[in-house]
Each structure stands twice: as structure tokens, then as C-alpha cells.
Amino acid sequence: MPELLHHLIRDAAASLPNATALTERHVTVSYQALWARVQAVAGGLQALGLAPGDRIAIQLPKTIDNVVFMFASAAAGCVLLPINPALKPHQVMHILNDSGARLLLTNAQRAEPLIDTLDRCPSLEHLVLSDGNAIQGLAGLTTHQASDIHADPVRSEASAGDLAAIFYTSGSTGLPKGVMLSHANLATGAASVNAYLHTRGDDILLALLPFSFDYGFSQLTTAFTAGAQVVLMEYLLPPFIPRAIAQHRVTMLAGVPVMWNQLARVEWPEAARATLRCICNSGGALPVSTTRRLRERLPGTRIYLMYGLTEAFRSTYLDPSLVDAHPDAIGRPIPHAEIHVVRPDGSECATDEPGELVHLGPLVAQGYWNAPDATARTFRAWQGRPAVWSGDQVIRDAQGLLHFVGRQDGMIKTSGYRVSPTEIESEALQMDGVRNAVALGMPDAELGQAIVLFVQGTCDREQLKCHLHRQLPSFMQPAHIRFVDKLPLTPNGKPDHAALRGLLESAA
């Protein structure tokens, strides 16, 4: 098993040089050509003065350039920092400043809204544009074209335990936290997934999820480990997806519940059903009704129900042979993962007793970047061994299958994203006339949870919606905004979430 992230491509290029690695629209690149480009860009990054451990931020849609620069970052000994293209400028700036990124790769469309704020990112020295366009007004920042970043690489002395990537995920305090993943974390995760998905060299994966999402990024590492092909595509309207599967003869597709809820209701051409051998769900529980619809639509396709968290890559999967009998289960530990269900006192729970899912083993991340207190809370030893405490309540049944119960920290899981209520509340409070705001997640058949924002104040509803639309990405937008004269409080003076949920239920 390769120990370094970029060696996934190197090894595939050595064994399958002419096999197609990536397809972007009508352009394909072989493993041999991809590895040559990765090496050249790694050399170009080193020629710019990027040193081992420096952070390289990338905010792009799914393109070949994006993939090349991500793996070239690792090959140069630097740390990959993928940023969701949907994030707003102030969120991007938080990530750039928190990480201390020295280089940002993006395009002119995404760079222009940052012009007035990039000078407040003291660590950032280089802006690389992927689309050949130019932008003005970036004093103090060296601008390059991606096509000019190439040189003979200098050998990097990275080791398996070195930091390879930081994935930012919403935190319960509001600001996103950077989860630190080593080369070994990512390489072991890819080997684990391949072990239970049985990925082959002739597989074709359709990459629809953003690479800033560790589940989306793993579509690349999973494919490269097996020498398979990845088709790069942004998620479009649901009816286009089965057509793309038929066009590219896709065999594997990963998604989140909101995507599967939509795809379960569209027509699937026979050509799509004929090639698609397996589909995977993570990022939230898949409704049983959706699972059953997918089984009807895709009778020859194996369905993998999975559970994961960025802090430990992935924890469990349900074997497809058990899906019909246990459609509400998240399964058993994946290879290389050790999972326990634990009481607050640290002892192991009995069968069918709810407890916190605690993950041990080589997939456990290195902690949160620049956040020692948060790291100490989540990455705590269990029985003297390094572990990540998920904050998720689960039960283990008599057959050893795990079932998700709920979260402890109030985080909202919507559209496959983990969203901080505090981040939404903080933005609402920026509006004149908003005195208090509380965001909750309510069960929703399509989204997993829908965001409901309770507001105490006198601001205009439409102005508030416009403000949130400007400041927050689409997956953080409240589905409902409810104005209240007074927020119910607990005896400790905190918002009473149970009472607020009661208001919604009584209104319904």
C-alpha cells in the first residue's frame, strides 16, 4: 500500500500508464500523463519558494487542473487545503487566515470578490488563476497563471505521518475547524474503501461531490488506488445524472441523502442501469423509503450505506446483502477502523444501549489545525489509546450492527453537510433589528434536516433573507424563518430548543 498521497498516482502510472485516469467533459488524461503533470506542477510550486509544510489553498470546481494541483501539493511536500467553491468571501478569508495559506489557486470569477479582503491575509503571497484571465487591484500579491507553474521537481522527503491535507468542517462554536489528515490517514482510507467496495481497474467513478468534502475527495483516492477512471462533473439537475452515467458507462457513484432522494424519483435509462454496479451513501442517514425506491429503480446495483466523520474519514458500512433486512443500520466497522459504543463514564455500552460512537485506529486524524482546546475535547484517549469522540449517539444491536440515534452538540446535518447553528445565528445578528436568533435542524425527508431560523426582532423578513443569501452558501440557507415575540429560555438563560421545537410542532 502506498504511504504517500501522491504515490497513489505514481504507482498507477507505473502499472497502468495508458489507462485513463480522469475525464473532464471531452478531455481525458492517462495515468502516465497525470503523473507527469503532477511532478511538473510540484516542481513549479517549489520554484515559487513553497516549502514543506506550507499550506496551498484551492478553490475550484472539479477540473483536471484542480486534481493536478491537489496531488502536486503533496508531491511538493506542502499541505493541501481544498475550499468549497460555494463558500462566500468572508468564509474563504477565515480559512485562508486560520490556515496561514501561502498560495491560493482559484479562477478570476472567484478571486474578484476577494480583491478587497486578500490584503488582510498576511500569510498569502501567491494567487494562481486557472482560467487564463487577469484581475486588477491585488497590490502586494504575486499573480500567476496555472499554465506557468511547472518545473523539474526537487525530491520531497515527506513521510507517512506528515500532514498532507486540512479539510475544514463546521464546528459547534460557529467558525469552521480544519481537520488535519496525514498521508497515512488518506492512503489507509483509500485502501480500506477499496477493500469493501472491491474497486477494480476497469471501474469508472462519477465524481459529483465537492473535493472540499472528504467523502468527495475520497472518490479520487479510491479510484487512483485501483487504477480506475474518474469522470469529473458538477452536480446538475437530477435527470442529467442517469444520462451521464449511461454516456460514460459509469460503474460507481457516491452521493449524499439529498441527492439520492432526488435520483430515486427520476427515470433511469436501461444503459445507466446496465453499467452501474454499486452506489454509496454517506453524509447522513438515507430514508428507508428512498432506499426502497433505489432498489426498485436499480435492481442490479449494490447499495452501500455508510457512516463517516471527517475526523476519522469513515467508520462503518452496511454490506449490500443486509440492506433489505436492515435499511436503517449504518453497519459494521470498515477495514482498519475499530468502533466502540461508550457511556459518559468511558465504559462500553451493552447491546441496544445508546452511547457515543468512539473511533480508534489509523484513520483517526491528527486533530484540529490551530485549535488545541477543540482538539483536546474531540481527540481524547479511550482506555489509553488515541481516539476520536464523534459526538454521535448510536446503538449496537444483537447482530453487531450499529444504528444512528442522534447528535449531542446541536450540529445540523443537511444536504450531506455538517452545519454550525452558531454560524447562521451570527450572520442573522449582523442585521439591524435582529435582537436574538436561534437556528435548529428539523427532520426533513429530502434534506435529512431542514434549517429553521427563529428570530426575535423587528427586521424585514425579505431583507434578512437577502442578507443571509449574500453571506452564506446555499446549503446554510434556512428553509424557514420564524419570527417570535420572545425566545423561550431554559433556567440557565439559554435558548430552550425543546420549546422551540414544540412551537413548530404545534404550528404544524
Phi, psi and omega per residue, in radians:
M1 nan 2.249 3.101
P2 -1.021 2.531 -3.138
E3 -1.676 -0.407 -3.077
L4 -1.956 2.552 -3.044
L5 -0.985 -0.859 -3.075
H6 -1.232 -0.294 3.100
H7 -1.214 -0.280 3.032
L8 -1.040 -0.750 3.110
I9 -1.309 -0.735 -3.134
R10 -0.979 -0.825 -3.082
D11 -1.205 -0.662 3.091
A12 -1.147 -0.643 3.118
A13 -1.150 -0.575 3.140
A14 -1.262 -0.666 -3.063
S15 -1.632 -0.497 -3.095
L16 -2.353 1.075 -2.983
P17 -1.032 -0.626 -3.050
N18 -1.665 -0.037 3.120
A19 -1.205 2.545 3.130
T20 -1.292 2.203 3.118
A21 -1.653 -0.803 -3.044
L22 -2.363 2.536 2.989
T23 -2.250 2.216 3.051
E24 -2.212 1.855 -3.023
R25 0.983 -1.991 -3.092
H26 -1.788 0.219 -3.115
V27 -1.886 2.338 3.070
T28 -2.165 2.720 3.080
V29 -2.412 2.352 3.139
S30 -1.407 2.921 3.097
Y31 -1.099 -0.684 3.133
Q32 -1.096 -0.784 3.141
A33 -1.203 -0.651 3.129
L34 -1.121 -0.759 -3.137
W35 -1.147 -0.654 3.098
A36 -1.095 -0.720 3.131
R37 -1.199 -0.700 3.105
V38 -1.041 -0.787 -3.138
Q39 -1.121 -0.737 -3.113
A40 -1.148 -0.741 3.129
V41 -1.204 -0.647 3.059
A42 -1.013 -0.748 3.078
G43 -1.112 -0.672 3.104
G44 -1.130 -0.672 3.090
L45 -1.137 -0.742 3.103
Q46 -1.122 -0.643 3.133
A47 -1.159 -0.434 3.074
L48 -1.346 -0.128 -3.131
G49 1.721 0.127 3.084
L50 -1.180 2.282 -3.068
A51 -1.917 2.805 3.083
P52 -0.928 2.331 -3.132
G53 1.628 -0.272 3.096
D54 -1.161 2.530 -3.105
R55 -1.623 2.344 3.121
I56 -2.065 1.982 -3.106
A57 -1.610 2.437 -3.126
I58 -2.317 2.099 3.053
Q59 -2.205 1.617 -3.099
L60 -2.510 2.734 2.910
P61 -1.179 3.112 -3.086
K62 -1.336 1.818 -3.140
T63 -2.337 2.902 3.070
I64 -1.107 -0.720 3.089
D65 -0.984 -0.743 3.126
N66 -0.998 -0.883 -3.105
V67 -1.103 -0.763 -3.130
V68 -1.022 -0.849 -3.088
F69 -1.188 -0.588 3.123
M70 -1.104 -0.819 -3.103
F71 -1.382 -0.468 3.034
A72 -1.170 -0.579 3.076
S73 -1.010 -0.798 3.110
A74 -1.139 -0.730 -3.114
A75 -1.141 -0.470 3.108
A76 -1.487 -0.012 -3.119
G77 1.474 0.106 -3.123
C78 -1.567 -3.113 -3.076
V79 -2.012 2.140 3.132
L80 -1.287 2.392 3.131
L81 -2.338 1.464 -3.130
P82 -1.322 2.338 -3.134
I83 -2.044 2.309 -3.127
N84 -1.050 2.187 3.129
P85 -1.054 -0.328 -3.110
A86 -1.420 -0.183 -3.073
L87 -1.216 2.633 3.136
K88 -1.485 2.833 -3.049
P89 -0.926 -0.751 -3.092
H90 -1.199 -0.490 3.076
Q91 -1.272 -0.683 3.079
V92 -1.084 -0.758 -3.122
M93 -1.123 -0.648 3.080
H94 -1.047 -0.780 -3.109
I95 -1.159 -0.759 3.136
L96 -1.074 -0.771 -3.110
N97 -1.263 -0.727 -3.120
D98 -1.128 -0.674 -3.092
S99 -1.436 -0.365 -3.040
G100 1.209 0.633 -3.104
A101 -1.064 2.437 3.098
R102 -1.701 -0.366 -3.100
L103 -2.430 2.439 3.048
L104 -2.142 2.149 3.011
L105 -1.784 2.165 3.117
T106 -2.726 -2.840 3.026
N107 -2.141 2.983 -3.044
A108 -1.076 -0.653 -3.124
Q109 -1.041 -0.686 -3.129
R110 -1.501 -0.425 -3.130
A111 -1.326 -0.627 -3.044
E112 -1.015 -0.728 3.104
P113 -1.164 -0.222 -3.120
L114 -1.656 -0.110 -2.993
I115 -0.950 -0.775 -3.056
D116 -1.319 -0.127 -3.059
T117 -2.095 -0.295 -3.077
L118 -1.099 -0.454 3.117
D119 -1.240 -0.138 3.064
R120 -1.677 0.261 3.080
C121 -2.014 1.501 -2.958
P122 -1.098 -0.457 -3.108
S123 -1.353 -0.393 -3.005
L124 -1.324 2.186 -3.117
E125 -2.037 -0.522 -3.010
H126 -2.216 2.368 2.996
L127 -2.054 2.126 3.140
V128 -1.974 2.210 -3.126
L129 -1.833 2.345 -3.031
S130 -1.609 -0.215 -2.943
D131 -1.863 0.096 3.112
G132 1.393 -0.043 3.124
N133 -1.476 2.870 3.115
A134 -2.090 2.630 3.052
I135 -2.294 2.717 -3.069
Q136 -1.968 2.859 2.990
G137 1.525 0.456 -3.106
L138 -1.992 1.090 3.134
A139 -1.087 2.380 3.093
G140 1.479 -0.011 -3.124
L141 -2.142 2.210 3.138
T142 -1.420 2.192 -3.098
T143 -1.837 2.397 -3.124
H144 -2.307 2.824 2.931
Q145 -1.723 2.447 -3.099
A146 -1.001 -0.602 -3.108
S147 -1.159 -0.296 -3.138
D148 -1.617 -0.097 -3.100
I149 -1.561 1.582 3.093
H150 -2.826 2.542 3.107
A151 -3.009 2.947 3.040
D152 -1.169 2.269 -3.068
P153 -1.308 2.642 2.982
V154 -1.724 2.330 -3.067
R155 -0.990 2.261 3.088
S156 -1.674 2.400 -3.097
E157 -1.729 0.650 -3.131
A158 -1.134 2.659 3.068
S159 -2.134 2.906 -3.033
A160 -1.036 -0.555 -3.113
G161 -1.466 -0.077 -3.127
D162 -1.259 2.680 3.108
L163 -1.171 2.267 -3.127
A164 -1.974 -0.566 -3.052
A165 -2.698 2.690 3.003
I166 -2.206 2.112 3.095
F167 -1.888 2.105 -3.130
Y168 -1.503 2.305 -3.121
T169 -2.359 2.595 -3.109
S170 -1.029 2.473 3.119
G171 -1.993 2.763 -3.087
S172 -1.148 -0.329 3.119
T173 -1.501 -0.099 3.072
G174 1.999 -0.874 -3.113
L175 -1.445 2.432 3.114
P176 -1.049 2.543 3.104
K177 -1.961 2.501 -3.140
G178 -1.601 2.031 3.102
V179 -1.485 2.167 -3.062
M180 -1.609 2.120 -3.126
L181 -2.077 2.318 3.122
S182 -1.484 2.940 3.008
H183 -0.971 -0.751 -3.115
A184 -1.136 -0.688 3.077
N185 -0.954 -0.868 -3.054
L186 -1.253 -0.723 3.141
A187 -1.188 -0.708 3.121
T188 -1.178 -0.673 3.095
G189 -1.062 -0.744 3.123
A190 -1.107 -0.748 3.123
A191 -1.113 -0.662 -3.141
S192 -1.121 -0.828 -3.123
V193 -1.095 -0.756 3.133
N194 -1.086 -0.534 -3.108
A195 -1.151 -0.597 -3.128
Y196 -1.799 -0.371 3.037
L197 -1.498 -0.274 -3.136
H198 0.992 0.815 3.132
T199 -1.112 2.407 -3.081
R200 -2.095 2.891 3.125
G201 -1.133 -0.438 3.138
D202 -1.617 0.144 3.099
D203 -1.330 2.649 3.057
I204 -2.223 2.062 -3.101
L205 -1.792 2.339 3.054
L206 -1.682 1.981 -3.075
A207 -1.612 1.821 -3.141
L208 -1.853 -0.427 -3.048
L209 -1.467 2.607 -3.138
P210 -1.130 2.545 3.133
F211 -1.255 -0.265 3.059
S212 -1.263 -0.225 3.098
F213 -1.650 2.134 -3.061
D214 -1.006 -0.531 3.085
Y215 -1.156 -0.677 3.075
G216 -1.206 -0.745 3.126
F217 -1.093 -0.580 -3.105
S218 -1.194 -0.261 3.032
Q219 -1.115 -0.593 3.088
L220 -1.246 -0.886 -3.073
T221 -1.148 -0.619 3.096
T222 -1.095 -0.827 -3.118
A223 -1.169 -0.784 -3.069
F224 -1.150 -0.568 3.101
T225 -1.085 -0.613 -3.109
A226 -1.671 -0.111 -3.042
G227 1.282 0.492 -3.138
A228 -1.552 3.071 -3.107
Q229 -1.807 2.474 3.063
V230 -2.029 2.211 3.041
V231 -1.700 2.088 -3.072
L232 -1.553 2.207 -3.098
M233 -2.720 2.420 2.991
E234 -1.372 2.567 -3.130
Y235 -1.218 2.120 -3.103
L236 -1.894 -2.793 3.092
L237 -1.122 2.493 -3.036
P238 -0.886 -0.737 -3.097
P239 -1.073 -0.384 -3.123
F240 -1.298 -0.389 -3.032
I241 -1.197 -0.894 3.079
P242 -1.009 -0.574 3.112
R243 -1.172 -0.709 3.110
A244 -1.141 -0.653 3.104
I245 -1.084 -0.754 3.119
A246 -1.167 -0.740 -3.098
Q247 -1.082 -0.775 -3.058
H248 -1.686 0.023 -3.126
R249 0.971 0.846 -3.101
V250 -1.177 2.398 3.140
T251 -1.895 -0.373 -3.077
M252 -2.398 2.395 -3.129
L253 -2.484 2.230 3.093
A254 -1.906 2.501 -3.139
G255 -2.715 3.130 3.112
V256 -2.009 2.907 -3.019
P257 -0.937 -0.762 -3.088
V258 -1.080 -0.593 3.113
M259 -1.218 -0.793 -3.130
W260 -1.172 -0.613 3.083
N261 -1.026 -0.650 3.121
Q262 -1.316 -0.775 -3.084
L263 -1.212 -0.394 3.117
A264 -1.236 -0.223 -3.065
R265 -1.891 -0.026 -3.128
V266 -1.759 2.889 3.113
E267 -1.402 2.404 3.120
W268 -1.935 2.069 3.080
P269 -1.136 2.674 -3.120
E270 -1.005 -0.625 -3.131
A271 -1.097 -0.593 3.102
A272 -1.266 -0.755 3.128
R273 -1.123 -0.535 -3.061
A274 -1.222 -0.586 -3.055
T275 -1.697 -0.460 -2.993
L276 -1.335 1.803 -3.059
R277 -1.563 -0.443 3.089
C278 -2.674 2.604 3.032
I279 -2.243 2.670 -3.057
C280 -2.293 2.476 3.045
N281 -2.144 2.357 2.960
S282 -2.632 -3.115 -3.125
G283 1.454 0.263 -3.135
G284 2.483 2.792 -3.122
A285 -1.252 2.383 3.095
L286 -1.502 2.173 3.113
P287 -0.966 2.468 -3.127
V288 -1.016 -0.664 -3.136
S289 -1.100 -0.641 3.117
T290 -1.201 -0.742 3.104
T291 -1.005 -0.741 -3.122
R292 -1.192 -0.682 3.087
R293 -1.107 -0.725 3.130
L294 -1.125 -0.646 3.090
R295 -1.096 -0.642 3.118
E296 -1.248 -0.727 -3.120
R297 -1.219 -0.637 -3.003
L298 -2.206 1.180 -3.038
P299 -1.114 -0.433 -3.129
G300 -1.687 0.119 -3.065
T301 -1.815 2.343 3.108
R302 -1.446 2.344 -3.104
I303 -1.884 2.147 3.087
Y304 -1.883 2.040 3.041
L305 -1.684 2.220 -2.994
M306 -2.299 2.803 3.041
Y307 -2.310 2.398 3.112
G308 -2.683 2.955 3.013
L309 -2.562 2.484 -3.041
T310 -0.961 -0.591 -3.089
E311 -1.167 -0.216 3.104
A312 -2.516 0.380 3.083
F313 1.173 -1.326 3.124
R314 -2.683 2.603 -3.059
S315 -2.044 -0.752 -3.021
T316 -2.447 2.817 2.966
Y317 -2.583 2.681 3.085
L318 -1.829 2.147 3.124
D319 -1.042 2.381 -3.104
P320 -0.955 -0.491 -3.138
S321 -1.177 -0.254 -3.116
L322 -1.811 -0.048 -3.022
V323 -1.118 -0.745 -3.101
D324 -1.120 -0.692 -3.093
A325 -1.435 -0.470 -3.058
H326 -2.358 1.046 -3.047
P327 -1.201 -0.206 -3.141
D328 -1.748 0.136 -3.099
A329 -1.647 2.684 3.023
I330 -1.803 0.029 2.908
G331 1.609 -2.584 -3.083
R332 -2.098 2.931 -3.101
P333 -1.027 2.468 3.037
I334 -1.296 2.840 3.071
P335 -0.952 2.459 3.137
H336 1.313 0.139 3.093
A337 -2.051 2.415 3.049
E338 -2.060 2.123 -3.006
I339 -2.077 2.328 3.067
H340 -2.242 2.652 3.050
V341 -1.914 2.067 -2.832
V342 -2.201 2.431 3.040
R343 -1.336 2.894 3.100
P344 -0.983 -0.494 3.137
D345 -1.461 0.029 3.099
G346 1.622 -0.096 3.126
S347 -1.437 2.740 -3.100
E348 -1.297 2.404 3.131
C349 -1.308 2.722 3.037
A350 -1.401 2.970 3.077
T351 -0.981 2.340 3.114
D352 1.171 0.204 3.090
E353 -1.703 2.180 -3.139
P354 -1.130 2.469 3.078
G355 -2.808 3.080 -3.112
E356 -1.470 2.369 3.073
L357 -1.309 2.135 3.129
V358 -2.072 2.231 -3.024
H359 -1.955 2.266 3.091
L360 -2.151 2.837 3.050
G361 2.037 -3.051 -2.994
P362 -1.264 -0.120 3.105
L363 -1.516 -0.182 3.140
V364 -1.134 2.238 -3.087
A365 -1.194 3.055 -3.090
Q366 -1.527 0.071 -3.133
G367 1.969 -2.956 3.126
Y368 -1.730 2.409 3.128
W369 -1.126 2.239 2.981
N370 1.003 0.539 -3.096
A371 -2.511 1.254 -3.067
P372 -1.103 -0.634 -3.123
D373 -1.179 -0.790 3.108
A374 -1.130 -0.654 3.092
T375 -1.083 -0.751 -3.117
A376 -1.132 -0.547 -3.139
R377 -1.304 -0.676 -3.023
T378 -1.659 -0.664 -3.097
F379 -1.754 1.402 -3.112
R380 -2.008 2.579 3.132
A381 -1.168 2.566 2.985
W382 -2.172 2.073 -3.079
Q383 0.909 0.726 3.049
G384 1.413 0.095 -3.104
R385 -2.073 2.556 3.123
P386 -1.033 2.395 -3.100
A387 -2.655 2.806 2.980
V388 -2.028 2.251 3.131
W389 -1.667 1.977 -2.890
S390 -1.272 -0.465 -2.983
G391 1.394 0.015 3.127
D392 -1.733 2.369 3.052
Q393 -1.584 2.253 3.122
V394 -2.388 2.927 2.956
I395 -2.248 2.678 3.039
R396 -1.958 2.133 -3.081
D397 -1.472 -3.115 -3.050
A398 -1.137 -0.380 3.117
Q399 -1.575 0.032 3.140
G400 1.504 0.119 3.119
L401 -1.497 2.418 3.116
L402 -1.609 2.533 3.121
H403 -2.279 2.318 3.141
F404 -1.334 2.377 3.131
V405 -1.921 -0.867 -3.126
G406 2.980 3.140 -3.140
R407 -1.832 2.740 -3.129
Q408 -1.657 -0.395 -2.902
D409 -1.830 0.129 3.105
G410 1.393 0.011 3.096
M411 -1.065 2.559 -3.127
I412 -1.775 2.259 3.106
K413 -1.864 1.832 -3.063
T414 -2.351 2.356 3.097
S415 0.961 0.469 -3.132
G416 1.533 -0.096 -3.139
Y417 -1.746 2.554 2.974
R418 -1.656 2.037 -2.991
V419 -2.021 2.350 3.113
S420 -1.445 2.115 3.040
P421 -0.999 -0.634 -3.093
T422 -1.074 -0.638 -3.127
E423 -1.138 -0.688 3.102
I424 -1.207 -0.783 -3.132
E425 -1.066 -0.724 -3.115
S426 -1.097 -0.687 3.120
E427 -1.192 -0.710 3.122
A428 -1.068 -0.650 -3.104
L429 -1.246 -0.186 3.060
Q430 -1.289 -0.300 -3.116
M431 -1.381 2.367 3.022
D432 -1.062 2.372 3.106
G433 1.657 -0.191 3.079
V434 -1.606 2.012 -3.127
R435 -1.613 -0.663 3.117
N436 -2.538 2.655 3.108
A437 -2.599 2.419 3.099
V438 -2.373 2.218 3.108
A439 -1.856 2.362 3.120
L440 -2.279 2.746 2.984
G441 -1.824 2.224 3.116
M442 -2.017 2.520 -3.120
P443 -0.939 2.381 -3.128
D444 -2.542 2.257 -3.057
A445 -1.120 -0.554 -3.096
E446 -1.520 -0.780 -2.977
L447 -1.683 -0.178 -2.963
G448 1.564 -1.105 2.954
Q449 -2.388 2.444 3.019
A450 -1.771 2.491 -3.116
I451 -1.484 2.210 3.056
V452 -2.042 2.213 -3.130
L453 -1.918 2.070 3.036
F454 -1.619 2.288 -3.077
V455 -2.222 2.288 2.987
Q456 -1.908 2.064 -3.114
G457 2.760 -2.956 -3.016
T458 -2.126 0.210 -3.092
C459 -1.253 2.838 3.108
D460 -1.369 2.342 -3.089
R461 -1.051 -0.788 -3.090
E462 -1.181 -0.651 3.092
Q463 -1.140 -0.662 3.099
L464 -1.120 -0.762 3.127
K465 -1.083 -0.721 3.120
C466 -1.133 -0.703 3.113
H467 -1.074 -0.821 -3.134
L468 -1.139 -0.612 3.114
H469 -1.123 -0.652 3.133
R470 -1.255 -0.586 -2.948
Q471 -1.734 -0.318 -3.050
L472 -2.223 2.548 3.097
P473 -1.189 2.938 -3.011
S474 -1.043 -0.646 -3.072
F475 -1.275 -0.168 3.085
M476 -1.737 -0.002 -3.087
Q477 -1.289 2.306 3.082
P478 -1.088 2.385 3.025
A479 -1.316 -0.493 -3.129
H480 -2.469 2.434 2.998
I481 -2.054 2.143 -3.061
R482 -2.080 2.065 3.103
F483 -1.520 2.384 3.118
V484 -2.268 2.588 3.104
D485 -1.207 -0.598 -3.102
K486 -2.652 2.336 3.099
L487 -1.384 2.260 3.054
P488 -1.174 2.450 -3.093
L489 -2.135 2.664 3.017
T490 -1.373 2.959 3.077
P491 -1.003 -0.394 3.115
N492 -1.517 0.046 3.108
G493 1.468 0.175 3.112
K494 -1.660 2.722 3.092
P495 -0.978 2.344 -3.112
D496 -1.543 1.667 -3.087
H497 -1.127 -0.635 3.135
A498 -1.110 -0.720 3.126
A499 -1.166 -0.661 3.118
L500 -1.153 -0.699 3.080
R501 -1.117 -0.636 3.082
G502 -1.087 -0.651 3.084
L503 -1.064 -0.734 3.126
L504 -1.149 -0.742 -3.121
E505 -1.153 -0.667 3.132
S506 -1.213 -0.612 3.110
A507 -1.176 -0.628 3.138
A508 -1.202 nan nan
